Amino acid sequence: MLTISREARIKVARHAWNVYPLEAFGFLLGRSSEQAVYAALPCSRTQRWREFGDRWNGIAENLDKARKVANRFGLEVVGFYASADGFEPSCRDVYPFPLQSASSDMGLFMFYACVCCPSCSTVSYHLDGRWLKHGEEFFSPHGVRIDKTVNQKRILKSWRQVFGTVAYSAGCVDMSAVRGA
């Protein structure tokens, strides 16, 4: 059973909604032996709308940095996350995965689909070659932390020292151009 901390889910959701309608990407930290995710490290966002070459910008290049931060806290990089516009029909099923070099080291993929608002958005997990079903194969406890010794804020502070500032804005994206209005 995969366990996802509430802190990690919230961090991924905030990253996704802060860069929406662009896509957000980052790493998931945890312990593979426990099948648990404790924290999320925001890494990048797309620069150009719907260009595959830009979707995974920063994942492969920053994997060693993420591992360095994870090791400081007795964790490992267990996966990565991405967000996408949830209006696309069955976008979860056709969402392209990153280059083999990045995905071969990490077994978990968290997909955050931005729908009409954060409360309607959905989260899916891809592990061991299949999408997990909520309640049967993964859960997220109601409490903030799975392990009281692992603190998302301290991990993010360390991440910013290694990685730098993450762009949390969609910037100059013309929303009418994105939505085809």
MDTraj code that builds the backbone (N, CA, C; nanometers):
import mdtraj as md
import numpy as np

residues = "MET LEU THR ILE SER ARG GLU ALA ARG ILE LYS VAL ALA ARG HIS ALA TRP ASN VAL TYR PRO LEU GLU ALA PHE GLY PHE LEU LEU GLY ARG SER SER GLU GLN ALA VAL TYR ALA ALA LEU PRO CYS SER ARG THR GLN ARG TRP ARG GLU PHE GLY ASP ARG TRP ASN GLY ILE ALA GLU ASN LEU ASP LYS ALA ARG LYS VAL ALA ASN ARG PHE GLY LEU GLU VAL VAL GLY PHE TYR ALA SER ALA ASP GLY PHE GLU PRO SER CYS ARG ASP VAL TYR PRO PHE PRO LEU GLN SER ALA SER SER ASP MET GLY LEU PHE MET PHE TYR ALA CYS VAL CYS CYS PRO SER CYS SER THR VAL SER TYR HIS LEU ASP GLY ARG TRP LEU LYS HIS GLY GLU GLU PHE PHE SER PRO HIS GLY VAL ARG ILE ASP LYS THR VAL ASN GLN LYS ARG ILE LEU LYS SER TRP ARG GLN VAL PHE GLY THR VAL ALA TYR SER ALA GLY CYS VAL ASP MET SER ALA VAL ARG GLY ALA".split()
xyz = np.array([
    [0.0854, -0.1180, 0.0000],
    [0.0000, 0.0000, 0.0000],
    [0.0900, 0.1243, 0.0000],
    [0.0686, 0.2117, -0.0947],
    [0.1420, 0.3365, -0.1061],
    [0.0774, 0.4411, -0.0144],
    [0.1601, 0.5111, 0.0640],
    [0.1116, 0.6165, 0.1528],
    [0.1708, 0.7495, 0.1075],
    [0.0857, 0.8497, 0.0894],
    [0.1269, 0.9825, 0.0448],
    [0.0941, 1.0823, 0.1560],
    [0.1942, 1.1570, 0.2023],
    [0.1671, 1.2548, 0.3080],
    [0.0787, 1.3677, 0.2562],
    [0.0014, 1.4222, 0.3449],
    [-0.0847, 1.5350, 0.3104],
    [0.0000, 1.6545, 0.2650],
    [0.1157, 1.6752, 0.3313],
    [0.2055, 1.7847, 0.2939],
    [0.2498, 1.7735, 0.1490],
    [0.2866, 1.6534, 0.1060],
    [0.3331, 1.6338, -0.0319],
    [0.2204, 1.6622, -0.1310],
    [0.1002, 1.6111, -0.1025],
    [-0.0137, 1.6361, -0.1917],
    [-0.0439, 1.7850, -0.2040],
    [-0.0409, 1.8555, -0.0926],
    [-0.0695, 1.9991, -0.0934],
    [0.0372, 2.0750, -0.1704],
    [0.1637, 2.0385, -0.1542],
    [0.2723, 2.1067, -0.2252],
    [0.2569, 2.0887, -0.3762],
    [0.2262, 1.9679, -0.4190],
    [0.2075, 1.9415, -0.5618],
    [0.0890, 2.0221, -0.6146],
    [-0.0211, 2.0225, -0.5419],
    [-0.1403, 2.0959, -0.5859],
    [-0.1133, 2.2454, -0.5949],
    [-0.0455, 2.3007, -0.4977],
    [-0.0142, 2.4451, -0.5009],
    [0.0766, 2.4783, -0.6180],
    [0.1753, 2.3944, -0.6421],
    [0.2647, 2.4172, -0.7546],
    [0.1859, 2.4137, -0.8851],
    [0.0997, 2.3132, -0.8989],
    [0.0208, 2.2989, -1.0221],
    [-0.0694, 2.4194, -1.0450],
    [-0.1382, 2.4649, -0.9412],
    [-0.2317, 2.5754, -0.9577],
    [-0.1625, 2.7099, -0.9694],
    [-0.0422, 2.7236, -0.9152],
    [0.0305, 2.8503, -0.9289],
    [0.0859, 2.8712, -1.0692],
    [0.1106, 2.7630, -1.1426],
    [0.1634, 2.7792, -1.2789],
    [0.0574, 2.7533, -1.3856],
    [-0.0610, 2.7105, -1.3446],
    [-0.1688, 2.6806, -1.4394],
    [-0.1942, 2.8005, -1.5303],
    [-0.2103, 2.7817, -1.6594],
    [-0.2372, 2.6603, -1.7356],
    [-0.1122, 2.5874, -1.7837],
    [0.0050, 2.6338, -1.7435],
    [0.1261, 2.5605, -1.7777],
    [0.1342, 2.4363, -1.6895],
    [0.2323, 2.3529, -1.7143],
    [0.2463, 2.2291, -1.6389],
    [0.3580, 2.2426, -1.5366],
    [0.3398, 2.1816, -1.4212],
    [0.4383, 2.1839, -1.3136],
    [0.5029, 2.0461, -1.3025],
    [0.6306, 2.0434, -1.2640],
    [0.7042, 1.9186, -1.2500],
    [0.7894, 1.9229, -1.1247],
    [0.8138, 1.8081, -1.0670],
    [0.9008, 1.8022, -0.9502],
    [0.9252, 1.6595, -0.9067],
    [0.9933, 1.6475, -0.7939],
    [1.0328, 1.5179, -0.7407],
    [0.9519, 1.4828, -0.6175],
    [0.9364, 1.3533, -0.5934],
    [0.8707, 1.3028, -0.4739],
    [0.9754, 1.2334, -0.3877],
    [0.9830, 1.2729, -0.2617],
    [1.0804, 1.2144, -0.1696],
    [1.0096, 1.1229, -0.0713],
    [1.0735, 1.0119, -0.0412],
    [1.0167, 0.9184, 0.0543],
    [1.1122, 0.8050, 0.0799],
    [1.0543, 0.6926, 0.1152],
    [1.1332, 0.5711, 0.1372],
    [1.0658, 0.4586, 0.0605],
    [1.1380, 0.4047, -0.0378],
    [1.0781, 0.2988, -0.1211],
    [1.0523, 0.1729, -0.0398],
    [1.1343, 0.1466, 0.0622],
    [1.1138, 0.0277, 0.1445],
    [0.9807, 0.0337, 0.2199],
    [0.9357, 0.1550, 0.2523],
    [0.8091, 0.1742, 0.3233],
    [0.6944, 0.2043, 0.2273],
    [0.7247, 0.2221, 0.1006],
    [0.6276, 0.2671, 0.0000],
    [0.5529, 0.3899, 0.0508],
    [0.6331, 0.4922, 0.0877],
    [0.5757, 0.6155, 0.1421],
    [0.6396, 0.7369, 0.0761],
    [0.5576, 0.8410, 0.0544],
    [0.6037, 0.9692, 0.0023],
    [0.5832, 1.0719, 0.1129],
    [0.6913, 1.1410, 0.1507],
    [0.6866, 1.2366, 0.2597],
    [0.6863, 1.3818, 0.2141],
    [0.7505, 1.4097, 0.1006],
    [0.7655, 1.5491, 0.0580],
    [0.7723, 1.5598, -0.0935],
    [0.7467, 1.6818, -0.1427],
    [0.7552, 1.7106, -0.2862],
    [0.8499, 1.8270, -0.3073],
    [0.9345, 1.8153, -0.4085],
    [1.0284, 1.9214, -0.4434],
    [0.9911, 1.9786, -0.5790],
    [0.9383, 2.1001, -0.5837],
    [0.9040, 2.1607, -0.7131],
    [1.0307, 2.1865, -0.7935],
    [1.0249, 2.1556, -0.9215],
    [1.1446, 2.1663, -1.0034],
    [1.1284, 2.2643, -1.1182],
    [1.0244, 2.2494, -1.1967],
    [1.0157, 2.3327, -1.3162],
    [0.8717, 2.3445, -1.3631],
    [0.8559, 2.4222, -1.4671],
    [0.7273, 2.4380, -1.5338],
    [0.7550, 2.4537, -1.6821],
    [0.6553, 2.4335, -1.7627],
    [0.6742, 2.4474, -1.9067],
    [0.6928, 2.5941, -1.9432],
    [0.7627, 2.6162, -2.0491],
    [0.7817, 2.7510, -2.1027],
    [0.6953, 2.7712, -2.2270],
    [0.6792, 2.6652, -2.3042],
    [0.6039, 2.6732, -2.4287],
    [0.4870, 2.5772, -2.4195],
    [0.3701, 2.6232, -2.4528],
    [0.2487, 2.5442, -2.4394],
    [0.2471, 2.4251, -2.5334],
    [0.2268, 2.3085, -2.4809],
    [0.2072, 2.1836, -2.5550],
    [0.3252, 2.1409, -2.6425],
    [0.4441, 2.1659, -2.5967],
    [0.5621, 2.1171, -2.6685],
    [0.6283, 2.0109, -2.5828],
    [0.6300, 1.8871, -2.6307],
    [0.6812, 1.7758, -2.5516],
    [0.8248, 1.7980, -2.5066],
    [0.9068, 1.8565, -2.5923],
    [1.0465, 1.8775, -2.5574],
    [1.0653, 1.9618, -2.4330],
    [0.9665, 2.0439, -2.3995],
    [0.9776, 2.1313, -2.2837],
    [0.9073, 2.0745, -2.1602],
    [0.8255, 1.9723, -2.1776],
    [0.7458, 1.9210, -2.0658],
    [0.8294, 1.8739, -1.9490],
    [0.9369, 1.8062, -1.9737],
    [1.0153, 1.7459, -1.8660],
    [1.1426, 1.8230, -1.8385],
    [1.1422, 1.9499, -1.8778],
    [1.2572, 2.0365, -1.8550],
    [1.2936, 2.0375, -1.7070],
    [1.4151, 2.0007, -1.6771],
    [1.4628, 2.0089, -1.5399],
    [1.4605, 1.8800, -1.4619],
    [1.3850, 1.7809, -1.5040],
    [1.3781, 1.6569, -1.4260],
    [1.5115, 1.5824, -1.4322],
    [1.5551, 1.5447, -1.5507],
    [1.6799, 1.4699, -1.5631],
    [1.7996, 1.5521, -1.5154],
    [1.7982, 1.6833, -1.5471],
    [1.9110, 1.7696, -1.5115],
    [1.9252, 1.7907, -1.3614],
    [1.8155, 1.7807, -1.2876],
    [1.8189, 1.8113, -1.1450],
    [1.8026, 1.6897, -1.0546],
    [1.8057, 1.5719, -1.1119],
    [1.7890, 1.4508, -1.0329],
    [1.8979, 1.4370, -0.9263],
    [2.0217, 1.4658, -0.9607],
    [2.1296, 1.4549, -0.8619],
    [2.1123, 1.5546, -0.7474],
    [2.0641, 1.6751, -0.7785],
    [2.0379, 1.7744, -0.6738],
    [1.9276, 1.7255, -0.5803],
    [1.8227, 1.6678, -0.6380],
    [1.7124, 1.6162, -0.5558],
    [1.7595, 1.5021, -0.4667],
    [1.8446, 1.4166, -0.5198],
    [1.8993, 1.3065, -0.4389],
    [1.9851, 1.3594, -0.3242],
    [2.0594, 1.4636, -0.3497],
    [2.1433, 1.5238, -0.2458],
    [2.0565, 1.5755, -0.1303],
    [1.9501, 1.6454, -0.1619],
    [1.8588, 1.6967, -0.0591],
    [1.7907, 1.5812, 0.0133],
    [1.7446, 1.4816, -0.0604],
    [1.6784, 1.3660, 0.0014],
    [1.7708, 1.2976, 0.1019],
    [1.8962, 1.2793, 0.0640],
    [1.9923, 1.2126, 0.1526],
    [2.0129, 1.2883, 0.2831],
    [2.0053, 1.4205, 0.2794],
    [2.0205, 1.5006, 0.4007],
    [1.9155, 1.4663, 0.5050],
    [1.8005, 1.4205, 0.4602],
    [1.6886, 1.3928, 0.5498],
    [1.6605, 1.2430, 0.5641],
    [1.7548, 1.1604, 0.5185],
    [1.7363, 1.0162, 0.5286],
    [1.6294, 0.9623, 0.4361],
    [1.6057, 1.0328, 0.3251],
    [1.5037, 0.9938, 0.2285],
    [1.5694, 0.9626, 0.0950],
    [1.4877, 0.9255, -0.0016],
    [1.5356, 0.9022, -0.1374],
    [1.4328, 0.9583, -0.2360],
    [1.4769, 0.9800, -0.3575],
    [1.3846, 1.0229, -0.4623],
    [1.3122, 0.8973, -0.5083],
    [1.1821, 0.8899, -0.4763],
    [1.1049, 0.7703, -0.5090],
    [1.0197, 0.7886, -0.6341],
    [1.0097, 0.9131, -0.6814],
    [0.9287, 0.9373, -0.7998],
    [0.9291, 1.0826, -0.8395],
    [0.8408, 1.1159, -0.9296],
    [0.8279, 1.2534, -0.9754],
    [0.6811, 1.2821, -0.9986],
    [0.6494, 1.4099, -1.0127],
    [0.5102, 1.4476, -1.0376],
    [0.5027, 1.5438, -1.1546],
    [0.3845, 1.5502, -1.2108],
    [0.3567, 1.6433, -1.3202],
    [0.2107, 1.6835, -1.3116],
    [0.1829, 1.8019, -1.3616],
    [0.0442, 1.8466, -1.3685],
    [0.0099, 1.8722, -1.5140],
    [-0.1187, 1.8713, -1.5428],
    [-0.1653, 1.8986, -1.6787],
    [-0.3065, 1.9534, -1.6713],
    [-0.3486, 2.0131, -1.7802],
    [-0.4841, 2.0635, -1.7928],
    [-0.5781, 1.9445, -1.7997],
    [-0.6655, 1.9311, -1.7022],
    [-0.7549, 1.8163, -1.6956],
    [-0.8713, 1.8207, -1.7919],
    [-0.8815, 1.9242, -1.8724],
    [-0.9920, 1.9320, -1.9668],
    [-0.9712, 1.8414, -2.0876],
    [-0.8487, 1.8014, -2.1102],
    [-0.8228, 1.7124, -2.2224],
    [-0.8886, 1.5776, -2.1957],
    [-0.9555, 1.5190, -2.2945],
    [-1.0191, 1.3886, -2.2715],
    [-0.9150, 1.2819, -2.2387],
    [-0.9391, 1.2124, -2.1320],
    [-0.8520, 1.1042, -2.0826],
    [-0.7035, 1.1391, -2.0918],
    [-0.6681, 1.2607, -2.0489],
    [-0.5285, 1.3026, -2.0586],
    [-0.4377, 1.2155, -1.9729],
    [-0.4900, 1.1590, -1.8652],
    [-0.4082, 1.0736, -1.7805],
    [-0.3586, 0.9522, -1.8559],
    [-0.4430, 0.8954, -1.9410],
    [-0.4061, 0.7726, -2.0105],
    [-0.3068, 0.7943, -2.1233],
    [-0.3052, 0.9130, -2.1805],
    [-0.2155, 0.9380, -2.2930],
    [-0.0988, 1.0283, -2.2558],
    [-0.0864, 1.0635, -2.1295],
    [0.0190, 1.1554, -2.0887],
    [0.1558, 1.0932, -2.1116],
    [0.2402, 1.1576, -2.1903],
    [0.3712, 1.0985, -2.2205],
    [0.4653, 1.1036, -2.1003],
    [0.5378, 0.9980, -2.0781],
    [0.6340, 0.9911, -1.9695],
    [0.7664, 1.0518, -2.0127],
    [0.8500, 1.0883, -1.9174],
    [0.9769, 1.1532, -1.9515],
    [1.0762, 1.0555, -2.0135],
    [1.1910, 1.1088, -2.0461],
    [1.2968, 1.0274, -2.1045],
    [1.3302, 0.9106, -2.0130],
    [1.3714, 0.8013, -2.0716],
    [1.4018, 0.6802, -1.9959],
    [1.5062, 0.7054, -1.8878],
    [1.6018, 0.7932, -1.9131],
    [1.7078, 0.8177, -1.8161],
    [1.6531, 0.8674, -1.6836],
    [1.5481, 0.9470, -1.6869],
    [1.4909, 0.9994, -1.5625],
    [1.3947, 0.8996, -1.4998],
    [1.3128, 0.8330, -1.5803],
    [1.2084, 0.7480, -1.5239],
    [1.2593, 0.6124, -1.4760],
    [1.3744, 0.5669, -1.5260],
    [1.4220, 0.4342, -1.4878],
    [1.4647, 0.4295, -1.3418],
    [1.5053, 0.5432, -1.2857],
    [1.5495, 0.5474, -1.1469],
    [1.4351, 0.5665, -1.0493],
    [1.3216, 0.6098, -1.0965],
    [1.2108, 0.6437, -1.0085],
    [1.0875, 0.5651, -1.0487],
    [1.0288, 0.4934, -0.9558],
    [0.9180, 0.4065, -0.9907],
    [0.7803, 0.4675, -0.9801],
    [0.7668, 0.5840, -0.9159],
    [0.6354, 0.6405, -0.8909],
    [0.6152, 0.7678, -0.9714],
    [0.4974, 0.7797, -1.0313],
    [0.4614, 0.9009, -1.1038],
    [0.3288, 0.9497, -1.0490],
    [0.3248, 1.0746, -1.0024],
    [0.2030, 1.1364, -0.9511],
    [0.1542, 1.2348, -1.0558],
    [0.0317, 1.2171, -1.0997],
    [-0.0261, 1.3012, -1.2043],
    [-0.1368, 1.3858, -1.1434],
    [-0.1218, 1.5179, -1.1501],
    [-0.2214, 1.6099, -1.0960],
    [-0.2944, 1.6742, -1.2122],
    [-0.4230, 1.6499, -1.2242],
    [-0.5022, 1.7068, -1.3336],
    [-0.5798, 1.8277, -1.2826],
    [-0.5469, 1.9462, -1.3337],
    [-0.6172, 2.0696, -1.2984],
    [-0.7485, 2.0726, -1.3752],
    [-0.8594, 2.0735, -1.3029],
    [-0.9890, 2.0766, -1.3692],
    [-1.0410, 2.2195, -1.3623],
    [-1.1535, 2.2444, -1.2997],
    [-1.2088, 2.3805, -1.2980],
    [-1.1634, 2.4595, -1.1759],
    [-1.1294, 2.3900, -1.0689],
    [-1.0837, 2.4553, -0.9466],
    [-1.0061, 2.3524, -0.8652],
    [-0.9290, 2.3965, -0.7670],
    [-0.8518, 2.2995, -0.6889],
    [-0.9373, 2.1894, -0.6243],
    [-1.0585, 2.2222, -0.5805],
    [-1.1392, 2.1204, -0.5141],
    [-1.1920, 2.0142, -0.6109],
    [-1.2017, 2.0453, -0.7382],
    [-1.2495, 1.9487, -0.8380],
    [-1.1356, 1.8739, -0.9070],
    [-1.0131, 1.9167, -0.8852],
    [-0.8987, 1.8555, -0.9515],
    [-0.8753, 1.7145, -0.8993],
    [-0.8043, 1.6357, -0.9778],
    [-0.7821, 1.4962, -0.9415],
    [-0.6343, 1.4626, -0.9353],
    [-0.6023, 1.3609, -0.8561],
    [-0.4657, 1.3123, -0.8434],
    [-0.4663, 1.1634, -0.8726],
    [-0.3732, 1.1185, -0.9556],
    [-0.3589, 0.9766, -0.9872],
    [-0.2138, 0.9368, -0.9663],
    [-0.1922, 0.8098, -0.9362],
    [-0.0577, 0.7585, -0.9130],
    [-0.0309, 0.6404, -1.0048],
    [0.0850, 0.6426, -1.0695],
    [0.1274, 0.5351, -1.1584],
    [0.2464, 0.4660, -1.0924],
    [0.2301, 0.3393, -1.0586],
    [0.3344, 0.2646, -0.9895],
    [0.3388, 0.1233, -1.0461],
    [0.4576, 0.0751, -1.0698],
    [0.4760, -0.0613, -1.1217],
    [0.3968, -0.0859, -1.2501],
    [0.3957, 0.0145, -1.3381],
    [0.3349, -0.0015, -1.4690],
    [0.1835, 0.0083, -1.4735],
    [0.1200, 0.0542, -1.3639],
    [-0.0258, 0.0666, -1.3672],
    [-0.0712, 0.1820, -1.2791],
    [-0.1920, 0.2316, -1.3082],
    [-0.2530, 0.3384, -1.2300],
    [-0.3178, 0.2768, -1.1069],
    [-0.2880, 0.3310, -0.9891],
    [-0.3423, 0.2781, -0.8645],
    [-0.4835, 0.3292, -0.8398],
    [-0.5636, 0.2490, -0.7737],
    [-0.7011, 0.2861, -0.7391],
    [-0.7043, 0.3415, -0.5977],
    [-0.7703, 0.4556, -0.5800],
    [-0.7783, 0.5197, -0.4497],
    [-0.8497, 0.4313, -0.3480],
    [-0.7914, 0.4235, -0.2297],
    [-0.8525, 0.3471, -0.1223],
    [-0.8105, 0.2019, -0.1199],
    [-0.7821, 0.1448, -0.2357],
    [-0.7415, 0.0050, -0.2420],
    [-0.5898, -0.0091, -0.2394],
    [-0.5219, 0.0812, -0.3098],
    [-0.3782, 0.0648, -0.3249],
    [-0.2965, 0.1846, -0.2798],
    [-0.3606, 0.2954, -0.2491],
    [-0.2890, 0.4082, -0.1909],
    [-0.3841, 0.4870, -0.1021],
    [-0.3269, 0.5580, -0.0056],
    [-0.4078, 0.6452, 0.0774],
    [-0.3219, 0.7604, 0.1264],
    [-0.3889, 0.8639, 0.1693],
    [-0.3235, 0.9818, 0.2240],
    [-0.3862, 1.0087, 0.3602],
    [-0.3074, 0.9981, 0.4660],
    [-0.3631, 1.0188, 0.5994],
    [-0.4142, 1.1617, 0.6174],
    [-0.5097, 1.1791, 0.7072],
    [-0.5664, 1.3117, 0.7336],
    [-0.4672, 1.4028, 0.8047],
    [-0.3777, 1.3472, 0.8827],
    [-0.2780, 1.4276, 0.9529],
    [-0.1779, 1.4862, 0.8563],
    [-0.1066, 1.5861, 0.9003],
    [-0.0111, 1.6539, 0.8132],
    [0.1079, 1.5651, 0.7806],
    [0.1589, 1.4938, 0.8789],
    [0.2812, 1.4166, 0.8560],
    [0.2615, 1.2682, 0.8831],
    [0.3268, 1.1881, 0.8021],
    [0.3309, 1.0446, 0.8256],
    [0.4345, 1.0175, 0.9339],
    [0.5480, 1.0856, 0.9221],
    [0.6591, 1.0700, 1.0155],
    [0.6903, 1.2082, 1.0720],
    [0.6823, 1.2243, 1.2023],
    [0.7007, 1.3559, 1.2648],
    [0.8411, 1.4114, 1.2471],
    [0.9377, 1.3263, 1.2123],
    [1.0746, 1.3743, 1.1932],
    [1.0968, 1.4340, 1.0543],
    [1.0055, 1.4095, 0.9618],
    [1.0185, 1.4610, 0.8255],
    [0.9301, 1.5847, 0.8119],
    [0.9928, 1.6983, 0.7821],
    [0.9222, 1.8258, 0.7759],
    [0.9359, 1.8865, 0.6366],
    [0.8244, 1.9044, 0.5657],
    [0.8251, 1.9584, 0.4288],
    [0.8912, 2.0954, 0.4225],
    [0.8664, 2.1818, 0.5203],
    [0.9233, 2.3178, 0.5173],
    [1.0754, 2.3148, 0.5271],
    [1.1305, 2.2310, 0.6143],
    [1.2766, 2.2203, 0.6251],
    [1.3369, 2.1621, 0.4978],
    [1.2683, 2.0654, 0.4389],
    [1.3168, 2.0055, 0.3148],
    [1.3150, 2.1085, 0.2026],
    [1.2078, 2.1880, 0.1927],
    [1.2001, 2.2919, 0.0897],
    [1.3060, 2.3992, 0.1081],
    [1.3354, 2.4341, 0.2315],
    [1.4412, 2.5332, 0.2585],
    [1.5757, 2.4803, 0.2075],
    [1.6037, 2.3560, 0.2353],
    [1.7268, 2.2937, 0.1858],
    [1.7259, 2.2850, 0.0326],
    [1.6096, 2.2552, -0.0273],
    [1.5964, 2.2470, -0.1730],
    [1.6261, 2.3817, -0.2380],
    [1.5740, 2.4888, -0.1800],
    [1.5994, 2.6223, -0.2366],
    [1.7471, 2.6584, -0.2299],
    [1.8179, 2.6119, -0.1284],
    [1.9617, 2.6388, -0.1187],
    [2.0384, 2.5678, -0.2293],
    [1.9937, 2.4493, -0.2671],
    [2.0615, 2.3704, -0.3712],
    [2.0118, 2.4071, -0.5103],
    [1.8807, 2.4216, -0.5256],
    [1.8189, 2.4399, -0.6566],
    [1.8029, 2.5855, -0.6959],
    [1.7698, 2.6700, -0.5991],
    [1.7384, 2.8091, -0.6284],
    [1.5885, 2.8298, -0.6231],
    [1.5434, 2.9420, -0.6738],
    [1.4019, 2.9756, -0.6710],
    [1.3274, 2.9082, -0.7853],
    [1.2097, 2.8575, -0.7548],
    [1.1249, 2.7957, -0.8573],
    [1.0247, 2.8997, -0.9039],
    [1.0047, 2.9092, -1.0365],
    [0.9073, 3.0036, -1.0913],
    [0.7667, 2.9521, -1.0636],
    [0.6923, 3.0250, -0.9800],
    [0.5565, 2.9843, -0.9443],
    [0.4530, 3.0695, -1.0125],
    [0.4769, 3.1089, -1.1333],
    [0.3815, 3.1934, -1.2018],
    [0.3718, 3.1512, -1.3470],
    [0.2532, 3.1621, -1.4011],
    [0.2354, 3.1337, -1.5427],
    [0.2935, 3.2469, -1.6270],
    [0.3336, 3.3543, -1.5615],
    [0.4020, 3.4630, -1.6296],
    [0.3158, 3.5317, -1.7332],
    [0.3716, 3.5482, -1.8517],
    [0.3042, 3.6261, -1.9545],
    [0.2211, 3.5390, -2.0481],
    [0.1705, 3.4271, -1.9996],
    [0.0891, 3.3402, -2.0839],
    [-0.0423, 3.4081, -2.1138],
    [-0.0779, 3.4141, -2.2409],
    [-0.2045, 3.4710, -2.2817],
    [-0.3101, 3.3612, -2.2700],
    [-0.3989, 3.3739, -2.1705],
    [-0.4989, 3.2706, -2.1445],
    [-0.5919, 3.2475, -2.2625],
    [-0.6240, 3.3510, -2.3384],
    [-0.7126, 3.3316, -2.4532],
    [-0.6452, 3.2480, -2.5608],
    [-0.5136, 3.2631, -2.5743],
    [-0.4402, 3.1831, -2.6725],
    [-0.4328, 3.0380, -2.6277],
    [-0.4155, 3.0159, -2.4973],
    [-0.4064, 2.8824, -2.4442],
    [-0.5378, 2.8074, -2.4602],
    [-0.6484, 2.8714, -2.4308],
    [-0.7801, 2.8084, -2.4367],
    [-0.8424, 2.8134, -2.5755],
    [-0.7735, 2.8792, -2.6696],
    [-0.8271, 2.8863, -2.8054],
    [-0.9456, 2.9781, -2.8194],
    [-0.9556, 3.0750, -2.7296],
    [-1.0711, 3.1683, -2.7323],
    [-1.0540, 3.2735, -2.8380],
])
top = md.Topology()
chain = top.add_chain()
for i, resn in enumerate(residues, 1):
    res = top.add_residue(resn, chain, resSeq=i)
    for name in ("N", "CA", "C"):
        top.add_atom(name, md.element.get_by_symbol(name[0]), res)
traj = md.Trajectory(xyz[None], top)
